Amino acid sequence: MKKLFFLLTVTLVCAFAAVADNAPKYVFLFIGDGMGKPHVELARMKFGALNMDKLPVRGSVSTVNFERKTTDSAAAGTAFACGVKTRNSRLGIDADGNWIDSCAVLAKRQGRRCAVLTTVGVNNATPAAFYAHVMKRNESKKIMEQFPDSKIDILAGSGIDGMKKDVKPEDFLSGKAYQMEQTASAVKVDFTGNEIQVIAKDDAPFFALKSLKQPVLVYSPGVDDLAKYVQKSIELMQDSPDGFFMMAEGGHIDHGGHGNNAQYMLDEFRKFDQAIGVALKFYAQHPDDTLILVSADHHTGGLSLTDKINLPWLDVTPDTLKISCKKDAENVILEKMAAAKLDVNDKEKGDLHQAFDIADARKHENAVRNAVLHTIARNAGIAWSTYGHTSDEVYLFAIGKDADRFAGNQENSDVGAKLKKMFTPEKQVKAMAIYYPHWHVYPRGEEWFGKNWTEWEFVKTQAPRYSGHPVPIEPLMGYYDESKPENVEKEIELASDAGLDIFLYDWYCYDGEVIMQEALDNGFLKARNRGKMKFALMWCYHDRRNRFRAVIDDPGAELIMRAGTPDEFRKCFDIVLEKYLGRSEYYYKDGHPFFSIFNAVEFIAKMGGPEKVKALLDEADAKAVKKGLPTIHWNAMHIKSPHIPMLKAAGFDSCAAYNITCHDLPDYKARFNKGEQLFDYREVADIHRVFWQSFDNGGLMYLPTVTRGWDCSARCRNEEPFPWRAHFYPYVGIVRNNTPEIFKSLLADAKKRAENDPAKPGVVIINAWNEYTEGCWLVPDKNIGDASLQAVKSVFR
C-alpha cells in the first residue's frame, strides 16, 4: 500500500513542480467587475473587435460562491486571488474561517514584483482579496492596515472606501513607516520594517517614479485611465529578474450594471479593454514568457440582448436628454423623451408615474432615473432584469505561456488555484521546525509547580553564567501565551514568511492523558492563518521528571509521569488518529501521515523488542486504513546510526536526531570533567556534518537535523556556580557563538545533503522554533532580532 501511495504522490508532485518550475515569468490577470457575457457581446457590437478577442484561448467560469449561491465581489475576488470558494463578504478567508494566501502574496514570496490596480477604492473587495484577510468586506480600516504586510509593490486605485474623503496615512497606517511622496516629507511613526511610499491627492508623483525603492500605495481621487496605470506598472516592474504578477480591475463596469446604465458600463468597458491592449503590446515583446488572463467576478444587472440592437441609443442617458431626474416634473420628462423620439410604452409611463409618488427625495430621484434608463434600454434593444448580481457564468480569455490550462468550463476558484500553483514551486526539501508547547498555563503544570506557572518564569529570571552570556531572552512578541490563536497567528506569519513549512509539535501523552496540548488544540488549530503551515506530531516517549531548577545533588529528579506499555501506545495513537491525522493541516510525507516517536530506541526496548514493535505499528496502520487514511510514515527520533538495523526491523520508515550539539563531540565528557564546559558553535557545526555522514548507506531514510543552539542553564538553579560541579541534565555543556552566519551555512549544507540523498528525505529538521530553555529558538528576540529567521529564509524561501 505504501508503494502505491508513494507512486501516486510522486506523479502528482512532478506534475505540480512542472507547473511551478516552468511558470510564465510575467502574468497579467484582468478582472472586469460585473462583466457578464452579454456585456462583452454588446461591447463587440458597439466597438467592433476588442483587445480581449485577440486572446485565442477561451473558457467559461462559474461564479457561484461556496454555498452555490449568487456571489458578491468579495467571495468572487477571493476565489480568483486565493483559489478557494468562500462565503459572501469574506476576503482572503475560506468558508471555515482560515486565512488563505493569495496568488499575489505567493508571487511576492517567490521574488516577483507585484501590482494590484483598480479603478475603484484600493480597499474595495476585488483588490483587497489579493492582500487582506477579513470576515467582512466593509472593515475598511482593517483592510488597509494589512496592506504593508503583504509586501505587494504597487497598490493603486481611486481613494479609500469607507473612510473620510481627505484620508491621511496615519488614519490607517499607525505603527507603519511611510513617506508622503508628493510633499517630500516623512511622517514619523513607529518603524516596523514595512516602509511604504504613499501617494495621495495627486498621482503625478507615481508617474514620475523611475524605480521602486519600496512598496507604493496610490489612492488619488480618480483612476480614469487604467491603461496608463498598467503601462507605468510594467515600466516599474519589468526589470525584476524573477518577473511580475499584475491584477488590474475595471471596477466601474459593475457600477454601470448596478445602475442599469448601458452608456456608463460601455464607457468603462472600453477603458478596461484598452488596458488589456497595453498588456498585449508587452506580450508581443515577450511571447514566450507572458500569460494574460481576462475574466470577470460575476454578471451584474441581468443584462440581456435582443436580435435588434439599436446602437445609437446606447449612447443616450438621462443627462444627454437633459433630463433632471431630481427636478423635472413628470410631464416635462415625457416631453423631453418624445422630443428625442424615444418610444415610451404604457408600462414605462406607469413606472415613471409611480416614481413621482415616492416621497423620499433620494429614492424618488433614483426611481425616475431607473424608469428613464429602462425606456432607453428597450429602445436600444437590451434589457436589465436586476440591479444586483446574477449567478450566470462569465467568459475567460487567455493568451501566452500555459494559456491552454485555462480553457474550458471551470470554477472561479480553479482559476485562482492554477495561478497559485504557478507561484508555489514544489520544494524538493521542506523545513520542519520542532515546536515546544510549554509556554502557557495548563492544569498539570499548575498541579506540579503552582498557580499560573509557565516555563517563562525560568527564561525571565535566567542568570548569566559567563561573560557576555546573552540572557535573559526576551522575544519581540513578549512572553506570549502560545495557546492563544492570535499569538500563534503571528508565529505562523513569521514562520511561513521565512520558508518554514511544518511545525513538529512535541506531544505528551501518558496512558491516554494528554498534557500541554492546549498550544496545539487552542492555539495552532484555531489560528485563522493555519493553512499557511502544516503540523505533525512527535510523541515524546520518555518519563516525565521534574528537572526544572533541578538540585545538582539529586540526579534522579522527581518522577512525575512514567512512559511505557503497548496499551499506552494504543491509547495515545487512538487519540492521534481521532483528532489529528485526518486534518487538512497535517503533514503527509510521501503521501503518508508523518508521526515521530521520540526516544525510539527506549520505546523498542520497553515494548518488547523490534518484532513486537513491528506488530504494534502494523496494528496502528490497519486502524488508519480502516478510517480511510493511508498507512503512517513512522519516524524514529533521537537515534544514532548504529541503531538502524533495529529500527528497520521494528518497521520505521525514517530516522532523525532530535538535536546535535556539544554532547556529540567525541571528547565531550573528558573536556566537561576538566571544567571546559563552554563549547564553540563552529565545532558543533562540524560535528553535525560528521553525524550526518554516519548515516550514509545505512539503508534507512535519514532526515538531517540542524540545532540552532544549546544552553539549558535556564533550568538550572541560579545560585549554582558555573562551571557545574556535576554532570547530568540540565547541568550540561553550553554552546556559545552560535551566530546566524554559521547557522545559515549549516542549514545550506543540510539542505544540500537532503537534495543529494538518493533516499530523498525531503525534510530538514530544525531544533527548534521555541525551545528557549534549551537555547534553541528562531522567534525574533531583542538580542539579535530576526537574524535566525533570515538565515532560514535565505536557504528555504
Secondary structure, DSSP 4 states (H G I P E B T S, - for coil): -HHHHHHHHHHHHHHHHHHHHT--SEEEEEEETT--HHHHHHHHHHHSS-SGGG--EEEEEE---TTSS---HHHHHHHHHHS----TT-BSB-TTS-B---HHHHHHHTT-EEEEEESS-TTSHHHHTTT--BSSTT-HHHHHHHHHHH--SEEE-SS-TTS-TT--GGGT-TTS-EEEGGGTEEEP----S--EEEEES--HHHHH--S-SS-EEEE-S----HHHHHHHHHHHHTT-TT-EEEEEEETHHHHHHHTT-HHHHHHHHHHHHHHHHHHHHHHHHSTTTEEEEEE-S-EES--EE-S---GGGGG--TTTTT--TTT--HHHHHHHHHHTT----HHHHHHHHHHTT--SHHHHHHHHHHHHHHHHHHHHTEE---SSEE---EEEEEEETTGGGG-EEEEHHHHHHHHHHHT-PPPSSEEEEEE---SS--HHHHHHH-TT--THHHHHTPPP-STT---S--BTT-S--TTSHHHHHHHHHHHHHTT--EEEEEEEEETTEEESTHIIIIIGGG-TTGGG-EEEEEEE-S-EEE-TTB-TT-TT-EEEE----HHHHHHHHHHHHHHTTTSTTB-EETTEEEEEEETHHHHHHHTTSHHHHHHHHHHHHHHHHHTT-PPPEEEEES--GGGHHHHHHTT-SEEE-S---GGGSTTHHHHHHTT--EEEHHHHHHHHHHHHHTTTT-SSEEE-EEE-----GGGB-TTS-SS-SS-BTTB--EEE---HHHHHHHHHHHHHHHHH-TT---EEEEE-SEEGGGTEE-S-BTTTBTHHHHHHHHHH-
